[in-house]
Amino acid sequence: MKCYIHNQSDAVGTCVGCGKFICSECNTEVNNKNYCKNCINELINDNKKKIEKLEDGSNQQPMVFMNAGGGSSSSSSSSSSSGHGTGTMVPLKSKVVAGLLAFFLGGFGIHKFYLGKPIQGILYILFCWTYVPSIIAFVEALIYFFSNDQTFAAKYGAKYV
């Protein structure tokens, strides 16, 4: 087999980059792999482009990550003028009303409509003839009654005061 560049020279291996046969004059070994001079030039040019791209990226503005969790503020005037409180969570719906609706009318899913879950409420209505929604609603009523305000507020909507 002959070299693809020097037709008169015998090939000593194949280029890993392009797969063509190369002679000892064309061969460049990198990490125990044979490359032809054309593939080495392509690799060097690609790496130069990558380095230039990284260097150009250094002029960009750094990324700034904001805390969206309502973290504490060092100045009291900025937190009071923000328009929303960062204190305790107060539920938008009453857990007592939800519990009473679940206990008395839960078989029909009325408590689900009250809590803003109409699809679940419709499913309760569709399957009310099986009495399964009534059993689930009874358990949910107990959960509503015995859950604390923070847990109920986090699950069913709240506002900060």
N, C-alpha and C positions, 0 to 999 in steps of 0.2 A: 504494500500500500504506500502511496506517495502523499506528500504534504499538499494541502489544497492551495497553498500560496507558491511554494517552490516545487514544481512538478518533477524535478530531477532528484529531490531528496527523499529518502525513506522516512516514513512517519514513525515517531516514537511513542505516540499516544493520541488520544482524542481530547479535544477541548471540552471541558465540563459545561461551558456557556453555550456553545453553538453545536457541539457534537461532531465537528469536522476533524479530520486527521491533520496532525501537525508534526513538523520535524523538530529537531533539537534547537534549531535557530529560532523558530517561532514560539517554542514552548516557554511559558513562564509558570513557575510552580508557586502556588499560594496555599498555605495550610494543607500541604500534601495533595493538592488538586492541580491538574494541568489546565492552563488557559492559553488561548492564542492571544496575540498582541491586540487584535481588534476587540475582543471581549474585555481584556484588561482596560483598554482605553474607554470602553463604554461604562465599565464599573466605576472608573475614576471620575468620568464626567457626571454620572448619576450621583455619586457621593458629593461632588462639588456642588451640584444643584441643591441637594438636600441641605448641605451646610449653609449655602447662601440663603436658602429659604428660612432656616432657623435663625440666622443672623438678622434677616429682615424682620422676623417676628419679634425680635427683642425691642424694637421701637414701638410696639403696640402697647396700649394701656394695660396694666395688670388687671386681672379679674378680681372683682370685689364681691364677696359673698355676704348677703344681709341675713340677719337672724329674723325670720318671719314668725318665730314662736312667741313674740310678745315678751322678750327678755327685759330685764330691769334696766333702767336708765339712770345715769349718774346725776342728772339734774332734774329736780322735781318740777320745774316749770315746763320742760319739754314734754314730760309725760302727762301733765294735766291739760295741755293744750292740744293733744293729739286727736281728740274727738272720740276716742273709745277707751274704756277703762281696761286696766290690766289686773283687776283685783280678783274677787271670787266669781266662780261660774254660777249663774242662776238659771234654772231650767225655764224654757219657754212654755212648756206644758206642765201641768200639775200631775205629779205621780199619784196623788190620792184620787183624782178624777179618772186617770187612766186605770188605776187599780179597781175602782168601783165599776167602771164600764166593762172591764175584763171579767169581773166577778159576776155581774148581773146579765150583761148582754154579750159576753165574750164568745158564746157559741155562734153568733152572727158576725163577729169580727168588728164590732163597733169601735172598740178600743184601738184597733189598727188604723181606722179612718181618722180617729182623733189624734193619733201620733204621727200622722202624715205618711202612712204606708198603705195607700189604697189598693195596690195589687194584692198584698197579703189579706186585706179586708175582703176583697172579692173572692179569694180562695177560701176564706172561712165561710162565706155565704154559700159558695158552691158545694162545700162538703159538710154543711151544718147538719144534714140528715144522718151523718155517720156518728155524730156526737164526739168525734175526735177533736174538732175545734173547741168544744166545750171543755174537754179535759186539759187541752193545751192552754186555753184561756185561764182556767183556774190556777194552773201553775204560774202563768205569767202574772196574774193578779197578786199572787204571793211574792213573786220577784219584785214587782213594782212597790208593794207595801214595805218590804224589808230592805230594799236597796237604799243607799244613802243618796243625798241630793246630788253630790258631785258625779257619781256613777250614772245616775239617771240623766243628768244634764249632758254629760259627755256622749251618751248613747242616743238621746232623742232631741238634741238641739239645745243650745244655751246661749246666753249673752253674758258678757262680763260687766260687772258693776264695780 
